[in-house]
């Protein structure tokens, strides 16, 4: 994609999701992936929202960055012994 197309896509995403009632989105990032393993070269760009989200599991709070893995089903994580 050309740089102009990428910029237009980012603007469209922000417009569509930043104030969406139908699909509430807290944060949105954009990342260019040239090839696997280049996370330092192309860090995610925050388009809108917070730089991280906070999730609570079993009374503990976790600050989750956009490139971190986290069990999105927190109820299942609590039941599965994640916090043992």
N, C-alpha and C positions, 0 to 999 in steps of 0.2 A: 504494500500500500504506500502511496505517496504520503509525505508529511502533511499535506493539506487534507487528505482523506482521513488520516489518523486524528488530526485536530478536530475535524468535523464529527467524527465518530465519538470522540470524548465529549464534545459539547452536546451531542444528541443523548448520550447516556446520562449525563448530568441532568439535562432537561427532563428526561423521561422518569428518572428514579429519585432525584433528590427531594422531591415533595410529593411523591406518589402516595395516595391513600390506599389504592388497591394492593400495591406491593410495597410495604414499608421497608426501606433500606436504611440502615444506620450509617454505613460507610461504603465507599466504592473506590477501588484501586484499579490502576491500569498498569500492566507490565508487558514490556516487549521481551519475547523469548526468541533469541536468535538461535540458540541451541541449548541442550540440556547442560546444567551445571554453571550457568553464568549469573547467579543471583547477585553477586557483588557488582558486576558490570552494569546490570540493568535493574536497579532497585525499583520496587513498585512505586508508582506515582499516586498520591492521594488526590482523587478527583473531588470528593466532598466527604464531610463527616469527620469522625475521630480517627486518629492514627492507629488506634487499637480498640478492641472491644473488651469488656470485662464480663466474665462468666463466673457464676458461683456454683460450686459442686461440693456437697457435704459440708457446707459452712465455710469453705475456703474460696477466696477470690483469686481468679487467674486473669492476668492481663495478656491478651492474645494478639500477636502481631499478624499481619496479612500473610506471611509465609510460614507461619507455625502450623503444625498439625494439632488439632484438638478434637476430641469426640464431640460431635455436634449434638448428639442425643444425651444430654446431661443426666436425665433420669436413668437411662441405661448404664451410664458410667457409674452412677451411685450404686446401682443394684449389682453390677458385675464385679464389684470389689476393686474398682479403679483406685479408691482411696485407702486401701488396706496397706 
